[in-house]
Amino acid sequence: MNTATPQPYWFVRLDRRWPFGRISYGIAVFVFMSVLTGAPLGVLNPGSNLDAIRGSLGPVLFFAFVNAVVLAGIPAILDRSQRALEQLAPCLDIDSATLTAMSASLITQSRFRAVTTTATALAVGCAHYLLIIDPGLGDPDIGVTRAQSLGGLMGTVITWFVILGTITALIYNARLYGAIGRKHLQADALQPHQLAPFATLALLPSLTLMGTQMAYPLLSLSGEFNANATMPGFLLTLGSAIYLLLRPTWPVHVHMREARDALLASTNARLAEWRRGQSPMNLPASNIAEVSALLTFRDHVRRAPVWPFNIALIGRWLFYLIIPPLTWVLAALVEYGVDHWLG
């Protein structure tokens, strides 16, 4: 195999080798991560006491849910992104060979990027675990075994490996979409539906990452909020989701707004030209139909969208997705701060 040639992402290869569909794939990942982390953490041990299970169940469910959603969802999003790029072809001044190469780059990476991303993920995962680890882990008097420590380490490192790998892929793709929208797009204010695939390219990755935010309260299932365990991943996915929503669509928004403004200026010039030579206090009956058509057309142009998606609808969706976990995090941080201040 030529290592200089970009290769499909590891999570894309896993997805393609699974023969039973993505729903079953997600379920399989959920079960695998539940067993992998739940066994050493004592959740699956019949001899574990209720308090130990309650303290470990939240992290186990978090690891299982996040990895299942990301590993089953991101490959599907990349497939959908390739189709969306093909649908945009009539609006782009890109030849078919270049467009095919761009489409292939959505699911591939260089060996250097693969190694760099993997090393970074492992380092971040280990550093995060050292940040949240209890100093008493492995102390028999505290009741936390080294097996539990190993389970937490595996879950943390694997989750960071999955999250950073997929987010890196989505960010590189978002940059590609942004460059396409900035350099190669030909927007038509009268046919904004042609640019709807850009909404797919931005919304699916962003909403999928926002969906993982719902899992973060699981880390406090035992009743104790750990900011060190929660905030790094929460802020990373929140910031990435916002970036993935705006990066591909902002250049498109600029082109759509410019196309609308240019058409509006042209219509106003046509009205001004028609009005020249006419009495400002009198409108000939023979010209009413013409001027009415121009005024109606101008109103239509003014209402033309300047985003490739319904901005009001997306705002409501993001409100419902962001507010619940963000409210929970802020409330937990306030409680944590008050308890810390009161000693």
C-alpha positions in Angstrom: 0.0 0.0 0.0 1.3 3.4 -0.9 1.4 5.4 2.3 1.8 8.7 0.5 -1.7 8.2 -1.0 -4.5 9.5 1.3 -6.3 6.6 2.9 -9.9 6.4 4.2 -10.4 7.4 7.8 -10.2 4.5 10.2 -13.8 5.0 11.3 -14.9 5.0 7.7 -13.2 1.7 7.1 -14.8 0.2 10.2 -18.2 1.4 9.0 -17.8 -0.1 5.6 -16.7 -3.5 7.0 -19.8 -3.8 9.2 -22.3 -5.8 7.1 -25.6 -5.2 9.0 -26.4 -1.5 8.7 -25.5 1.5 10.8 -28.2 1.2 13.5 -27.0 -2.2 14.4 -23.4 -0.9 14.2 -24.3 1.8 16.7 -25.9 -0.7 19.0 -22.8 -3.0 18.7 -20.5 -0.1 19.6 -22.7 0.8 22.6 -22.6 -2.8 23.9 -18.9 -3.1 23.3 -18.0 0.1 25.2 -20.4 -0.8 28.0 -18.7 -4.1 28.5 -15.2 -2.8 28.0 -15.5 0.0 30.6 -18.3 -1.4 32.7 -16.5 -4.7 33.6 -13.4 -3.0 35.2 -15.5 -0.2 36.7 -17.6 -2.8 38.5 -20.9 -2.1 36.9 -21.2 -5.6 35.5 -19.9 -7.3 38.7 -22.8 -8.9 40.7 -20.8 -8.4 43.8 -20.5 -4.7 43.5 -22.4 -2.6 46.1 -25.1 -0.2 45.0 -23.0 2.9 45.7 -20.1 1.7 43.6 -22.4 0.9 40.7 -24.2 4.3 40.9 -20.8 6.1 40.9 -19.6 4.2 37.8 -22.8 3.8 35.8 -22.8 7.4 34.5 -19.3 7.3 33.0 -20.0 3.9 31.5 -23.2 5.1 29.8 -21.5 8.3 28.7 -18.6 6.4 27.0 -21.0 4.0 25.4 -23.5 6.6 24.1 -20.9 9.1 22.8 -18.9 6.5 20.9 -22.0 4.9 19.5 -23.4 8.1 18.2 -20.2 9.4 16.7 -19.0 6.1 15.1 -22.4 5.3 13.6 -23.3 8.9 12.7 -20.2 10.5 11.3 -19.6 8.0 8.4 -23.2 8.4 7.4 -22.7 12.2 7.4 -19.6 11.9 5.2 -21.5 9.8 2.7 -24.3 12.4 2.7 -21.8 15.1 2.3 -20.3 13.5 -0.8 -23.8 13.4 -2.4 -24.5 17.0 -1.4 -21.2 18.0 -3.1 -22.3 16.3 -6.3 -25.7 18.1 -6.2 -23.9 21.5 -6.0 -22.0 20.8 -9.3 -24.3 23.0 -11.4 -23.6 26.0 -9.1 -19.8 25.6 -9.1 -17.2 26.6 -11.6 -15.2 23.4 -11.0 -14.5 20.7 -13.6 -15.7 17.2 -12.9 -12.3 15.8 -12.3 -11.5 18.3 -9.6 -14.9 17.9 -8.0 -14.4 14.1 -7.9 -11.0 14.6 -6.2 -12.6 17.0 -3.7 -15.4 14.5 -2.9 -12.8 11.7 -2.3 -10.9 14.0 0.1 -14.0 14.2 2.3 -13.3 10.6 3.6 -9.5 10.4 3.4 -6.5 11.7 5.2 -2.7 11.6 4.8 -0.6 9.3 6.9 1.0 12.3 8.6 -2.4 13.7 9.6 -3.5 10.3 10.8 -0.4 9.8 13.0 -0.6 13.4 14.3 -4.2 13.1 15.2 -3.8 9.8 16.9 -0.8 11.0 19.0 -2.6 14.1 20.0 -5.7 12.2 21.0 -3.8 9.7 23.1 -1.9 12.5 24.8 -5.0 14.6 25.5 -6.9 11.5 26.7 -4.1 10.6 29.2 -3.7 14.2 30.3 -7.5 14.5 30.9 -7.6 11.3 32.9 -4.7 12.6 35.1 -6.7 15.7 35.6 -9.8 13.9 36.8 -8.3 10.9 38.5 -8.8 10.6 42.3 -5.5 10.5 44.1 -6.8 7.6 46.1 -7.2 5.3 43.1 -5.6 2.0 43.8 -5.8 2.5 47.6 -7.7 -0.5 49.2 -8.8 1.7 52.1 -10.7 3.9 49.7 -12.2 1.0 47.9 -11.2 2.0 44.4 -9.3 -0.7 42.6 -6.7 -0.5 39.9 -9.1 -2.3 37.6 -11.5 0.6 38.0 -8.7 3.0 37.3 -7.9 1.1 34.2 -11.5 1.1 33.1 -11.7 4.9 33.5 -8.4 5.4 31.6 -9.6 3.2 28.7 -12.9 4.9 28.5 -11.4 8.4 28.6 -8.6 7.7 26.1 -10.8 5.8 23.6 -13.5 8.5 23.7 -10.9 11.3 23.1 -9.4 9.2 20.3 -12.9 8.9 18.6 -14.0 12.5 19.3 -10.8 14.2 18.1 -10.4 11.9 15.1 -13.9 12.6 13.8 -13.9 16.3 14.7 -10.6 16.8 12.9 -12.1 15.2 9.8 -15.2 17.4 10.0 -13.2 20.5 10.5 -11.0 19.8 7.4 -14.1 19.2 5.4 -15.7 22.4 6.7 -12.7 24.3 5.5 -13.0 22.7 2.1 -16.7 23.6 1.9 -15.8 27.2 2.9 -13.1 27.4 0.2 -15.6 26.1 -2.4 -18.2 28.6 -1.4 -15.8 31.5 -1.4 -13.9 30.8 -4.6 -16.1 28.7 -6.9 -19.8 29.5 -6.1 -22.1 31.1 -8.6 -25.2 32.2 -6.5 -28.5 33.0 -8.1 -30.9 35.0 -6.0 -33.9 33.7 -8.0 -32.9 30.0 -7.4 -31.7 29.8 -3.7 -32.9 26.2 -3.5 -29.9 25.2 -5.6 -27.7 26.0 -2.6 -29.7 23.9 -0.1 -26.9 21.1 -0.1 -24.7 23.6 1.7 -27.2 23.4 4.6 -26.7 19.6 4.6 -22.9 20.0 4.7 -23.1 22.3 7.7 -26.1 21.2 9.7 -25.6 17.4 9.9 -22.2 17.5 11.4 -23.1 20.4 13.8 -26.4 18.8 15.0 -24.7 15.4 15.5 -22.1 16.9 17.8 -24.7 18.9 19.6 -26.6 15.6 20.1 -23.6 14.3 22.1 -24.0 17.2 24.5 -27.1 15.4 25.9 -24.8 12.7 27.3 -22.7 15.0 29.6 -25.2 15.0 32.5 -24.5 11.2 32.7 -21.1 12.1 34.2 -22.9 13.5 37.2 -25.3 10.6 37.6 -23.9 9.9 41.0 -25.0 13.4 42.2 -21.6 15.0 42.2 -20.6 17.4 39.5 -16.9 17.1 38.3 -16.0 20.2 36.2 -12.6 18.7 35.3 -14.3 15.6 33.8 -17.1 17.5 32.1 -16.0 20.8 30.8 -13.1 20.0 28.4 -15.2 17.7 26.2 -18.3 19.8 26.5 -16.6 23.0 25.4 -14.7 21.2 22.6 -17.9 19.8 21.1 -19.9 23.0 21.6 -17.2 25.1 19.9 -16.7 22.6 17.1 -20.5 22.5 16.5 -20.7 26.3 16.2 -17.6 26.3 13.9 -19.0 23.5 11.7 -22.3 25.4 11.3 -20.7 28.8 10.3 -17.5 27.9 8.5 -19.2 26.2 5.4 -22.1 28.6 5.2 -20.7 32.1 5.8 -19.1 32.4 2.3 -22.3 31.1 0.8 -24.2 33.7 2.9 -22.0 36.5 1.5 -22.5 35.4 -2.1 -26.3 35.0 -1.6 -26.5 38.5 -0.1 -24.4 40.0 -2.8 -26.6 38.3 -5.5 -29.8 39.6 -3.9 -28.4 43.1 -3.5 -27.2 43.2 -7.1 -30.6 42.0 -8.4 -32.4 44.5 -6.1 -30.2 47.4 -7.4 -30.9 46.3 -11.0 -34.6 46.3 -10.3 -34.5 49.7 -8.6 -32.5 51.1 -11.6 -35.2 49.7 -14.0 -37.9 51.5 -11.9 -35.9 54.7 -11.9 -35.4 54.4 -15.7 -39.1 53.9 -16.2 -40.0 56.8 -13.9 -37.8 59.2 -15.8 -39.8 61.5 -17.9 -43.0 60.6 -16.0 -44.9 63.1 -13.9 -44.2 62.5 -10.2 -47.9 63.2 -9.5 -49.4 61.1 -12.3 -49.2 57.5 -13.3 -50.6 56.7 -16.8 -53.1 53.9 -16.8 -51.3 52.2 -19.7 -48.2 51.7 -17.6 -49.8 50.4 -14.4 -49.3 46.7 -15.3 -45.6 47.2 -16.1 -44.8 49.1 -12.9 -46.9 46.7 -10.8 -44.9 43.8 -12.1 -41.6 45.6 -11.3 -42.8 46.4 -7.8 -44.0 42.8 -7.2 -40.7 41.5 -8.4 -38.8 43.9 -6.2 -40.7 42.7 -3.1 -39.9 39.1 -4.1 -36.2 39.9 -4.4 -36.2 41.7 -1.0 -37.6 38.5 0.6 -35.1 36.2 -1.1 -33.1 34.2 1.5 -29.5 35.0 2.1 -28.7 31.8 4.0 -28.8 28.3 2.5 -31.1 27.2 5.3 -34.1 28.6 7.2 -32.3 30.7 9.8 -35.4 31.0 12.1 -35.9 27.2 12.1 -32.3 26.5 12.7 -32.3 29.0 15.6 -35.2 27.1 17.2 -33.4 23.8 16.7 -30.2 25.1 18.2 -32.1 26.6 21.1 -33.7 23.2 22.0 -30.3 21.4 21.6 -28.0 23.9 23.3 -30.1 25.3 26.2 -30.8 22.1 28.2 -27.2 20.9 28.5 -25.9 24.4 28.8 -28.4 25.2 31.6 -27.4 22.0 33.4 -23.7 22.9 33.1 -24.1 26.4 34.3 -26.3 25.3 37.2 -23.8 22.7 38.2 -20.9 25.2 38.0 -22.8 27.6 40.2 -23.4 24.8 42.7 -19.8 23.7 42.5 -18.6 27.3 43.1 -20.9 27.9 46.0 -19.8 24.6 47.7 -16.2 25.4 47.1 -16.6 29.0 48.5 -18.5 27.8 51.6 -15.7 25.2 52.2 
